[in-house]
């Protein structure tokens, strides 16, 4: 299934549309670099067909990379 990962502009637009603002005090950050989320998924060893539980998915950047892995 082709998946388009979110870039910085898409994350900003989605956050604005949803009225979501990360709070630094709470350590909230949104990953906006496609290569970073791909690397996270690769290093986690996520394989096609595996079940993955993502805690605190935020705006879905990592979720999309997990889906891209299969």
PDB file with one MODEL, atoms N, CA, C and O in Angstrom:
MODEL        1
ATOM      1  N   UNK A   1       0.848  -1.173   0.000  1.00  0.00           N
ATOM      2  CA  UNK A   1       0.000   0.000   0.000  1.00  0.00           C
ATOM      3  C   UNK A   1       0.896   1.241   0.000  1.00  0.00           C
ATOM      4  O   UNK A   1       1.720   1.397   0.901  1.00  0.00           O
ATOM      5  N   UNK A   2       0.752   2.120  -0.988  1.00  0.00           N
ATOM      6  CA  UNK A   2       1.576   3.341  -1.006  1.00  0.00           C
ATOM      7  C   UNK A   2       1.162   4.288   0.116  1.00  0.00           C
ATOM      8  O   UNK A   2      -0.021   4.564   0.315  1.00  0.00           O
ATOM      9  N   UNK A   3       2.152   4.773   0.835  1.00  0.00           N
ATOM     10  CA  UNK A   3       1.913   5.680   1.958  1.00  0.00           C
ATOM     11  C   UNK A   3       2.757   6.926   1.748  1.00  0.00           C
ATOM     12  O   UNK A   3       3.940   6.833   1.421  1.00  0.00           O
ATOM     13  N   UNK A   4       2.152   8.088   1.934  1.00  0.00           N
ATOM     14  CA  UNK A   4       2.893   9.341   1.864  1.00  0.00           C
ATOM     15  C   UNK A   4       3.155   9.814   3.282  1.00  0.00           C
ATOM     16  O   UNK A   4       2.220  10.073   4.040  1.00  0.00           O
ATOM     17  N   UNK A   5       4.424   9.926   3.639  1.00  0.00           N
ATOM     18  CA  UNK A   5       4.775  10.362   4.987  1.00  0.00           C
ATOM     19  C   UNK A   5       4.603  11.868   5.113  1.00  0.00           C
ATOM     20  O   UNK A   5       4.685  12.600   4.127  1.00  0.00           O
ATOM     21  N   UNK A   6       4.365  12.319   6.340  1.00  0.00           N
ATOM     22  CA  UNK A   6       4.153  13.740   6.598  1.00  0.00           C
ATOM     23  C   UNK A   6       5.476  14.479   6.680  1.00  0.00           C
ATOM     24  O   UNK A   6       6.414  14.021   7.334  1.00  0.00           O
ATOM     25  N   UNK A   7       5.547  15.612   6.021  1.00  0.00           N
ATOM     26  CA  UNK A   7       6.700  16.493   6.134  1.00  0.00           C
ATOM     27  C   UNK A   7       6.371  17.624   7.094  1.00  0.00           C
ATOM     28  O   UNK A   7       5.279  17.665   7.661  1.00  0.00           O
ATOM     29  N   UNK A   8       7.303  18.532   7.275  1.00  0.00           N
ATOM     30  CA  UNK A   8       7.118  19.638   8.216  1.00  0.00           C
ATOM     31  C   UNK A   8       5.886  20.471   7.881  1.00  0.00           C
ATOM     32  O   UNK A   8       5.117  20.820   8.777  1.00  0.00           O
ATOM     33  N   UNK A   9       5.688  20.791   6.614  1.00  0.00           N
ATOM     34  CA  UNK A   9       4.542  21.621   6.218  1.00  0.00           C
ATOM     35  C   UNK A   9       3.222  20.908   6.501  1.00  0.00           C
ATOM     36  O   UNK A   9       2.268  21.528   6.971  1.00  0.00           O
ATOM     37  N   UNK A  10       3.168  19.608   6.216  1.00  0.00           N
ATOM     38  CA  UNK A  10       1.940  18.848   6.467  1.00  0.00           C
ATOM     39  C   UNK A  10       1.651  18.732   7.957  1.00  0.00           C
ATOM     40  O   UNK A  10       0.496  18.832   8.372  1.00  0.00           O
ATOM     41  N   UNK A  11       2.681  18.524   8.763  1.00  0.00           N
ATOM     42  CA  UNK A  11       2.496  18.432  10.217  1.00  0.00           C
ATOM     43  C   UNK A  11       1.992  19.763  10.762  1.00  0.00           C
ATOM     44  O   UNK A  11       1.065  19.792  11.572  1.00  0.00           O
ATOM     45  N   UNK A  12       2.600  20.872  10.319  1.00  0.00           N
ATOM     46  CA  UNK A  12       2.150  22.199  10.773  1.00  0.00           C
ATOM     47  C   UNK A  12       0.697  22.454  10.385  1.00  0.00           C
ATOM     48  O   UNK A  12      -0.091  22.934  11.200  1.00  0.00           O
ATOM     49  N   UNK A  13       0.342  22.133   9.142  1.00  0.00           N
ATOM     50  CA  UNK A  13      -1.025  22.350   8.667  1.00  0.00           C
ATOM     51  C   UNK A  13      -2.020  21.484   9.434  1.00  0.00           C
ATOM     52  O   UNK A  13      -3.084  21.962   9.827  1.00  0.00           O
ATOM     53  N   UNK A  14      -1.683  20.225   9.647  1.00  0.00           N
ATOM     54  CA  UNK A  14      -2.562  19.318  10.381  1.00  0.00           C
ATOM     55  C   UNK A  14      -2.733  19.781  11.821  1.00  0.00           C
ATOM     56  O   UNK A  14      -3.847  19.776  12.344  1.00  0.00           O
ATOM     57  N   UNK A  15      -1.650  20.178  12.462  1.00  0.00           N
ATOM     58  CA  UNK A  15      -1.723  20.675  13.840  1.00  0.00           C
ATOM     59  C   UNK A  15      -2.593  21.922  13.911  1.00  0.00           C
ATOM     60  O   UNK A  15      -3.391  22.068  14.836  1.00  0.00           O
ATOM     61  N   UNK A  16      -2.446  22.814  12.949  1.00  0.00           N
ATOM     62  CA  UNK A  16      -3.263  24.033  12.928  1.00  0.00           C
ATOM     63  C   UNK A  16      -4.733  23.692  12.708  1.00  0.00           C
ATOM     64  O   UNK A  16      -5.605  24.249  13.375  1.00  0.00           O
ATOM     65  N   UNK A  17      -5.013  22.779  11.777  1.00  0.00           N
ATOM     66  CA  UNK A  17      -6.395  22.370  11.506  1.00  0.00           C
ATOM     67  C   UNK A  17      -7.053  21.756  12.736  1.00  0.00           C
ATOM     68  O   UNK A  17      -8.245  21.947  12.975  1.00  0.00           O
ATOM     69  N   UNK A  18      -6.266  21.017  13.513  1.00  0.00           N
ATOM     70  CA  UNK A  18      -6.792  20.338  14.704  1.00  0.00           C
ATOM     71  C   UNK A  18      -6.646  21.173  15.974  1.00  0.00           C
ATOM     72  O   UNK A  18      -7.041  20.745  17.059  1.00  0.00           O
ATOM     73  N   UNK A  19      -6.070  22.379  15.827  1.00  0.00           N
ATOM     74  CA  UNK A  19      -5.818  23.271  16.965  1.00  0.00           C
ATOM     75  C   UNK A  19      -4.972  22.573  18.033  1.00  0.00           C
ATOM     76  O   UNK A  19      -5.272  22.635  19.225  1.00  0.00           O
ATOM     77  N   UNK A  20      -3.916  21.914  17.575  1.00  0.00           N
ATOM     78  CA  UNK A  20      -3.006  21.182  18.454  1.00  0.00           C
ATOM     79  C   UNK A  20      -1.688  21.938  18.537  1.00  0.00           C
ATOM     80  O   UNK A  20      -1.094  22.294  17.519  1.00  0.00           O
ATOM     81  N   UNK A  21      -1.241  22.177  19.766  1.00  0.00           N
ATOM     82  CA  UNK A  21       0.038  22.841  19.982  1.00  0.00           C
ATOM     83  C   UNK A  21       0.852  21.991  20.950  1.00  0.00           C
ATOM     84  O   UNK A  21       0.423  21.771  22.083  1.00  0.00           O
ATOM     85  N   UNK A  22       2.025  21.508  20.523  1.00  0.00           N
ATOM     86  CA  UNK A  22       2.837  20.716  21.452  1.00  0.00           C
ATOM     87  C   UNK A  22       3.328  21.587  22.602  1.00  0.00           C
ATOM     88  O   UNK A  22       3.635  22.765  22.418  1.00  0.00           O
ATOM     89  N   UNK A  23       3.398  20.997  23.780  1.00  0.00           N
ATOM     90  CA  UNK A  23       3.840  21.711  24.971  1.00  0.00           C
ATOM     91  C   UNK A  23       5.234  21.228  25.344  1.00  0.00           C
ATOM     92  O   UNK A  23       5.418  20.075  25.733  1.00  0.00           O
ATOM     93  N   UNK A  24       6.225  22.126  25.221  1.00  0.00           N
ATOM     94  CA  UNK A  24       7.610  21.743  25.545  1.00  0.00           C
ATOM     95  C   UNK A  24       7.743  21.302  26.994  1.00  0.00           C
ATOM     96  O   UNK A  24       8.508  20.389  27.305  1.00  0.00           O
ATOM     97  N   UNK A  25       6.997  21.951  27.876  1.00  0.00           N
ATOM     98  CA  UNK A  25       7.048  21.625  29.304  1.00  0.00           C
ATOM     99  C   UNK A  25       6.733  20.140  29.538  1.00  0.00           C
ATOM    100  O   UNK A  25       7.276  19.516  30.450  1.00  0.00           O
ATOM    101  N   UNK A  26       5.854  19.591  28.706  1.00  0.00           N
ATOM    102  CA  UNK A  26       5.481  18.181  28.823  1.00  0.00           C
ATOM    103  C   UNK A  26       6.333  17.281  27.930  1.00  0.00           C
ATOM    104  O   UNK A  26       6.110  16.072  27.863  1.00  0.00           O
ATOM    105  N   UNK A  27       7.314  17.880  27.243  1.00  0.00           N
ATOM    106  CA  UNK A  27       8.204  17.102  26.389  1.00  0.00           C
ATOM    107  C   UNK A  27       7.565  16.635  25.100  1.00  0.00           C
ATOM    108  O   UNK A  27       8.005  15.647  24.512  1.00  0.00           O
ATOM    109  N   UNK A  28       6.529  17.334  24.649  1.00  0.00           N
ATOM    110  CA  UNK A  28       5.833  16.933  23.431  1.00  0.00           C
ATOM    111  C   UNK A  28       6.557  17.468  22.199  1.00  0.00           C
ATOM    112  O   UNK A  28       6.904  18.646  22.123  1.00  0.00           O
ATOM    113  N   UNK A  29       6.773  16.584  21.247  1.00  0.00           N
ATOM    114  CA  UNK A  29       7.418  16.933  19.984  1.00  0.00           C
ATOM    115  C   UNK A  29       6.765  16.129  18.876  1.00  0.00           C
ATOM    116  O   UNK A  29       6.301  15.011  19.099  1.00  0.00           O
ATOM    117  N   UNK A  30       6.731  16.703  17.678  1.00  0.00           N
ATOM    118  CA  UNK A  30       6.216  15.987  16.522  1.00  0.00           C
ATOM    119  C   UNK A  30       7.371  15.733  15.564  1.00  0.00           C
ATOM    120  O   UNK A  30       8.087  16.660  15.187  1.00  0.00           O
ATOM    121  N   UNK A  31       7.550  14.474  15.172  1.00  0.00           N
ATOM    122  CA  UNK A  31       8.600  14.125  14.220  1.00  0.00           C
ATOM    123  C   UNK A  31       8.128  14.571  12.837  1.00  0.00           C
ATOM    124  O   UNK A  31       7.034  14.214  12.400  1.00  0.00           O
ATOM    125  N   UNK A  32       8.964  15.357  12.154  1.00  0.00           N
ATOM    126  CA  UNK A  32       8.552  15.905  10.860  1.00  0.00           C
ATOM    127  C   UNK A  32       9.447  15.460   9.705  1.00  0.00           C
ATOM    128  O   UNK A  32       9.207  15.836   8.558  1.00  0.00           O
ATOM    129  N   UNK A  33      10.465  14.670   9.994  1.00  0.00           N
ATOM    130  CA  UNK A  33      11.394  14.244   8.950  1.00  0.00           C
ATOM    131  C   UNK A  33      11.121  12.794   8.560  1.00  0.00           C
ATOM    132  O   UNK A  33      11.205  11.892   9.394  1.00  0.00           O
ATOM    133  N   UNK A  34      10.794  12.579   7.293  1.00  0.00           N
ATOM    134  CA  UNK A  34      10.460  11.235   6.811  1.00  0.00           C
ATOM    135  C   UNK A  34      11.600  10.246   7.028  1.00  0.00           C
ATOM    136  O   UNK A  34      11.357   9.092   7.380  1.00  0.00           O
ATOM    137  N   UNK A  35      12.834  10.683   6.824  1.00  0.00           N
ATOM    138  CA  UNK A  35      13.968   9.776   7.026  1.00  0.00           C
ATOM    139  C   UNK A  35      14.105   9.364   8.482  1.00  0.00           C
ATOM    140  O   UNK A  35      14.503   8.236   8.773  1.00  0.00           O
ATOM    141  N   UNK A  36      13.780  10.270   9.398  1.00  0.00           N
ATOM    142  CA  UNK A  36      13.855   9.951  10.830  1.00  0.00           C
ATOM    143  C   UNK A  36      12.838   8.887  11.206  1.00  0.00           C
ATOM    144  O   UNK A  36      13.176   7.932  11.905  1.00  0.00           O
ATOM    145  N   UNK A  37      11.592   9.034  10.753  1.00  0.00           N
ATOM    146  CA  UNK A  37      10.585   8.029  11.115  1.00  0.00           C
ATOM    147  C   UNK A  37      10.881   6.691  10.445  1.00  0.00           C
ATOM    148  O   UNK A  37      10.636   5.638  11.033  1.00  0.00           O
ATOM    149  N   UNK A  38      11.401   6.722   9.231  1.00  0.00           N
ATOM    150  CA  UNK A  38      11.789   5.459   8.581  1.00  0.00           C
ATOM    151  C   UNK A  38      12.915   4.777   9.362  1.00  0.00           C
ATOM    152  O   UNK A  38      12.918   3.556   9.516  1.00  0.00           O
ATOM    153  N   UNK A  39      13.857   5.562   9.848  1.00  0.00           N
ATOM    154  CA  UNK A  39      14.968   5.005  10.618  1.00  0.00           C
ATOM    155  C   UNK A  39      14.465   4.411  11.934  1.00  0.00           C
ATOM    156  O   UNK A  39      14.920   3.343  12.342  1.00  0.00           O
ATOM    157  N   UNK A  40      13.534   5.091  12.597  1.00  0.00           N
ATOM    158  CA  UNK A  40      12.960   4.579  13.846  1.00  0.00           C
ATOM    159  C   UNK A  40      12.305   3.223  13.595  1.00  0.00           C
ATOM    160  O   UNK A  40      12.522   2.275  14.350  1.00  0.00           O
ATOM    161  N   UNK A  41      11.508   3.136  12.537  1.00  0.00           N
ATOM    162  CA  UNK A  41      10.819   1.881  12.209  1.00  0.00           C
ATOM    163  C   UNK A  41      11.835   0.794  11.870  1.00  0.00           C
ATOM    164  O   UNK A  41      11.689  -0.349  12.302  1.00  0.00           O
ATOM    165  N   UNK A  42      12.857   1.142  11.105  1.00  0.00           N
ATOM    166  CA  UNK A  42      13.900   0.172  10.741  1.00  0.00           C
ATOM    167  C   UNK A  42      14.633  -0.332  11.985  1.00  0.00           C
ATOM    168  O   UNK A  42      14.823  -1.536  12.154  1.00  0.00           O
ATOM    169  N   UNK A  43      15.043   0.597  12.853  1.00  0.00           N
ATOM    170  CA  UNK A  43      15.782   0.204  14.059  1.00  0.00           C
ATOM    171  C   UNK A  43      14.919  -0.588  15.038  1.00  0.00           C
ATOM    172  O   UNK A  43      15.430  -1.388  15.822  1.00  0.00           O
ATOM    173  N   UNK A  44      13.606  -0.358  14.987  1.00  0.00           N
ATOM    174  CA  UNK A  44      12.691  -1.123  15.840  1.00  0.00           C
ATOM    175  C   UNK A  44      12.478  -2.530  15.289  1.00  0.00           C
ATOM    176  O   UNK A  44      11.929  -3.395  15.971  1.00  0.00           O
ATOM    177  N   UNK A  45      12.913  -2.749  14.064  1.00  0.00           N
ATOM    178  CA  UNK A  45      12.785  -4.080  13.470  1.00  0.00           C
ATOM    179  C   UNK A  45      11.375  -4.427  13.040  1.00  0.00           C
ATOM    180  O   UNK A  45      11.020  -5.603  12.971  1.00  0.00           O
ATOM    181  N   UNK A  46      10.569  -3.422  12.750  1.00  0.00           N
ATOM    182  CA  UNK A  46       9.187  -3.669  12.338  1.00  0.00           C
ATOM    183  C   UNK A  46       9.180  -4.350  10.975  1.00  0.00           C
ATOM    184  O   UNK A  46       9.784  -3.865  10.019  1.00  0.00           O
ATOM    185  N   UNK A  47       8.485  -5.485  10.903  1.00  0.00           N
ATOM    186  CA  UNK A  47       8.393  -6.267   9.673  1.00  0.00           C
ATOM    187  C   UNK A  47       6.943  -6.318   9.204  1.00  0.00           C
ATOM    188  O   UNK A  47       6.017  -6.158   9.999  1.00  0.00           O
ATOM    189  N   UNK A  48       6.759  -6.538   7.919  1.00  0.00           N
ATOM    190  CA  UNK A  48       5.417  -6.667   7.351  1.00  0.00           C
ATOM    191  C   UNK A  48       4.633  -7.747   8.083  1.00  0.00           C
ATOM    192  O   UNK A  48       5.156  -8.826   8.360  1.00  0.00           O
ATOM    193  N   UNK A  49       3.387  -7.452   8.389  1.00  0.00           N
ATOM    194  CA  UNK A  49       2.509  -8.416   9.038  1.00  0.00           C
ATOM    195  C   UNK A  49       2.573  -8.433  10.550  1.00  0.00           C
ATOM    196  O   UNK A  49       1.751  -9.088  11.191  1.00  0.00           O
ATOM    197  N   UNK A  50       3.525  -7.732  11.135  1.00  0.00           N
ATOM    198  CA  UNK A  50       3.629  -7.690  12.596  1.00  0.00           C
ATOM    199  C   UNK A  50       2.597  -6.734  13.183  1.00  0.00           C
ATOM    200  O   UNK A  50       2.151  -5.789  12.531  1.00  0.00           O
ATOM    201  N   UNK A  51       2.233  -7.005  14.426  1.00  0.00           N
ATOM    202  CA  UNK A  51       1.354  -6.105  15.166  1.00  0.00           C
ATOM    203  C   UNK A  51       2.230  -5.139  15.949  1.00  0.00           C
ATOM    204  O   UNK A  51       3.199  -5.546  16.589  1.00  0.00           O
ATOM    205  N   UNK A  52       1.885  -3.862  15.895  1.00  0.00           N
ATOM    206  CA  UNK A  52       2.653  -2.832  16.593  1.00  0.00           C
ATOM    207  C   UNK A  52       1.694  -1.993  17.414  1.00  0.00           C
ATOM    208  O   UNK A  52       0.652  -1.567  16.917  1.00  0.00           O
ATOM    209  N   UNK A  53       2.042  -1.755  18.669  1.00  0.00           N
ATOM    210  CA  UNK A  53       1.263  -0.860  19.519  1.00  0.00           C
ATOM    211  C   UNK A  53       2.054   0.434  19.657  1.00  0.00           C
ATOM    212  O   UNK A  53       3.178   0.440  20.159  1.00  0.00           O
ATOM    213  N   UNK A  54       1.457   1.516  19.209  1.00  0.00           N
ATOM    214  CA  UNK A  54       2.104   2.825  19.284  1.00  0.00           C
ATOM    215  C   UNK A  54       1.429   3.631  20.387  1.00  0.00           C
ATOM    216  O   UNK A  54       0.228   3.895  20.325  1.00  0.00           O
ATOM    217  N   UNK A  55       2.196   4.017  21.385  1.00  0.00           N
ATOM    218  CA  UNK A  55       1.662   4.785  22.511  1.00  0.00           C
ATOM    219  C   UNK A  55       1.893   6.268  22.235  1.00  0.00           C
ATOM    220  O   UNK A  55       3.014   6.682  21.942  1.00  0.00           O
ATOM    221  N   UNK A  56       0.838   7.057  22.329  1.00  0.00           N
ATOM    222  CA  UNK A  56       0.955   8.494  22.080  1.00  0.00           C
ATOM    223  C   UNK A  56       1.285   8.795  20.634  1.00  0.00           C
ATOM    224  O   UNK A  56       2.324   9.395  20.362  1.00  0.00           O
ATOM    225  N   UNK A  57       0.431   8.397  19.690  1.00  0.00           N
ATOM    226  CA  UNK A  57       0.756   8.518  18.275  1.00  0.00           C
ATOM    227  C   UNK A  57       0.837   9.942  17.727  1.00  0.00           C
ATOM    228  O   UNK A  57       1.239  10.138  16.580  1.00  0.00           O
ATOM    229  N   UNK A  58       0.469  10.917  18.514  1.00  0.00           N
ATOM    230  CA  UNK A  58       0.570  12.303  18.042  1.00  0.00           C
ATOM    231  C   UNK A  58      -0.253  12.527  16.794  1.00  0.00           C
ATOM    232  O   UNK A  58      -1.440  12.200  16.763  1.00  0.00           O
ATOM    233  N   UNK A  59       0.370  13.087  15.754  1.00  0.00           N
ATOM    234  CA  UNK A  59      -0.342  13.388  14.512  1.00  0.00           C
ATOM    235  C   UNK A  59      -0.204  12.280  13.473  1.00  0.00           C
ATOM    236  O   UNK A  59      -0.750  12.398  12.376  1.00  0.00           O
ATOM    237  N   UNK A  60       0.499  11.231  13.791  1.00  0.00           N
ATOM    238  CA  UNK A  60       0.538  10.070  12.909  1.00  0.00           C
ATOM    239  C   UNK A  60       1.761   9.904  12.029  1.00  0.00           C
ATOM    240  O   UNK A  60       1.770   9.029  11.162  1.00  0.00           O
ATOM    241  N   UNK A  61       2.789  10.711  12.219  1.00  0.00           N
ATOM    242  CA  UNK A  61       3.993  10.586  11.386  1.00  0.00           C
ATOM    243  C   UNK A  61       4.604   9.196  11.494  1.00  0.00           C
ATOM    244  O   UNK A  61       4.902   8.564  10.480  1.00  0.00           O
ATOM    245  N   UNK A  62       4.790   8.725  12.709  1.00  0.00           N
ATOM    246  CA  UNK A  62       5.370   7.397  12.914  1.00  0.00           C
ATOM    247  C   UNK A  62       4.387   6.309  12.482  1.00  0.00           C
ATOM    248  O   UNK A  62       4.794   5.284  11.936  1.00  0.00           O
ATOM    249  N   UNK A  63       3.106   6.530  12.723  1.00  0.00           N
ATOM    250  CA  UNK A  63       2.080   5.574  12.314  1.00  0.00           C
ATOM    251  C   UNK A  63       2.161   5.303  10.818  1.00  0.00           C
ATOM    252  O   UNK A  63       2.090   4.153  10.384  1.00  0.00           O
ATOM    253  N   UNK A  64       2.310   6.361  10.034  1.00  0.00           N
ATOM    254  CA  UNK A  64       2.397   6.204   8.579  1.00  0.00           C
ATOM    255  C   UNK A  64       3.645   5.424   8.177  1.00  0.00           C
ATOM    256  O   UNK A  64       3.599   4.617   7.247  1.00  0.00           O
ATOM    257  N   UNK A  65       4.753   5.656   8.866  1.00  0.00           N
ATOM    258  CA  UNK A  65       5.981   4.918   8.561  1.00  0.00           C
ATOM    259  C   UNK A  65       5.834   3.440   8.921  1.00  0.00           C
ATOM    260  O   UNK A  65       6.371   2.576   8.227  1.00  0.00           O
ATOM    261  N   UNK A  66       5.116   3.149   9.993  1.00  0.00           N
ATOM    262  CA  UNK A  66       4.853   1.753  10.365  1.00  0.00           C
ATOM    263  C   UNK A  66       4.001   1.097   9.283  1.00  0.00           C
ATOM    264  O   UNK A  66       4.268  -0.037   8.883  1.00  0.00           O
ATOM    265  N   UNK A  67       2.984   1.801   8.810  1.00  0.00           N
ATOM    266  CA  UNK A  67       2.149   1.270   7.726  1.00  0.00           C
ATOM    267  C   UNK A  67       2.966   1.043   6.460  1.00  0.00           C
ATOM    268  O   UNK A  67       2.767   0.057   5.750  1.00  0.00           O
ATOM    269  N   UNK A  68       3.882   1.959   6.185  1.00  0.00           N
ATOM    270  CA  UNK A  68       4.740   1.837   5.007  1.00  0.00           C
ATOM    271  C   UNK A  68       5.585   0.559   5.071  1.00  0.00           C
ATOM    272  O   UNK A  68       5.879  -0.052   4.045  1.00  0.00           O
ATOM    273  N   UNK A  69       5.970   0.165   6.291  1.00  0.00           N
ATOM    274  CA  UNK A  69       6.789  -1.040   6.472  1.00  0.00           C
ATOM    275  C   UNK A  69       6.001  -2.308   6.162  1.00  0.00           C
ATOM    276  O   UNK A  69       6.584  -3.372   5.953  1.00  0.00           O
ATOM    277  N   UNK A  70       4.687  -2.193   6.133  1.00  0.00           N
ATOM    278  CA  UNK A  70       3.880  -3.342   5.759  1.00  0.00           C
ATOM    279  C   UNK A  70       2.998  -3.814   6.851  1.00  0.00           C
ATOM    280  O   UNK A  70       2.259  -4.782   6.672  1.00  0.00           O
TER     281      UNK A  70
ENDMDL
END
